[in-house]
Amino acid sequence: MIVLLDVDKQVISLYREDGLINIPFQEVNNIYKYIKNNNVYYITNAIEVDVKDIVSMVRNMGIKVKEVKQEKLTYIHMADEGVIPIDDKLRFRGKYDIHHLTDDLINKIKSTKLLTHLLEIGKLEMITSSRRKELDEERVRKEDEKFGGILVEGTVDEFMDKKDSKDSHDAISIDMDLEL
């Protein structure tokens, strides 16, 4: 268990195996319910580091670290459904309308306050190639579900042969012998 005293928020944070518990300073006596006679780590000093420093510290401990390939953000799309017109040439039409991040588009993002703002608030998001693939598969799956009920399985000949069978009540009949 780790105990942190947050003087600014006036709260004691207990980091336990089963989760985090916050106790206001005014209720400090409640700490006995959680700690009992167990020893805890009381941390008096902390150093702010970035993620590279953490990875480096773990590597320096002699632990073999798996390399993770960081994918580059190469596409931009809407995080939700809807339409966002940017200008005459650029518009986002739902989350499956994915645009490749070309140099021109990157420059447009940097120079357009609207695009920058939409990215900051999460209406637009930059994604990797693997995320694009996931979205494409999701779109195809949804389209299949939507159109699956109206598609006819098999060939046209098989469908037409079915017309003469006892199961023909399942097929849609269209009278092609129209008189004009």
Secondary structure, DSSP 8 states (H G I E B T S, - for coil): -EEEEETTTTEEEEEETTEEEEEEGGGGGGHHHHHTT---EE--------HHHHHHHHHHTT------------EEEESSSSEEE-SSS-EEESTT--EE--HHHHHHHHH-HHHHHHHHTTSEEEE-HHHHHHHHHHHHHHHHHHHTTT---S-HHHHHHHHTSGGGGGS---------
